[in-house]
Amino acid sequence: MSKLLEEAIASVRALPEGKQDIAAKFLLAFANPDSDRYQLTDDQAAEVELAKREVREGKIAPDAEMSEVWRRFDR
């Protein structure tokens, strides 16, 4: 570890826990830029689960209805 990074970590240790968490999230995102790339929020995950349930229950638009929707937007 570089001396500058050690100094930065020492400074962050002196911060309140909430600020330490912010710094930690920043460092982790910097060190692993692709790790959160496709992470869904809890709300997004709930929407996906709802859509999957609706498909299982047959609550989907018929092909003819979808064709009409796509036709209207294909102007």
C-alpha positions, 0 to 999 in steps of 0.5 A: 500500500502506498504511503498516500493511501495509508494516510488517506485511510488513516484520515477516513478512520477518524470520520464518523461511521456514516462518512466512512461507509461513503468513503468505502463505497467510493473506494470499492467502486473505484477498485471494481468499476464493473462490480455494480454495473448491473446491480438492480435496486430493491424496487427494480428487483420487485418490478422484475418479480412482478413481471415474471409473476404476471407472465406465469399467470398469463397476464400478457398482451396477445400478439395481435395487441402488441403488433398494433402497439408496435405499428402505432409507434413505427410511424 
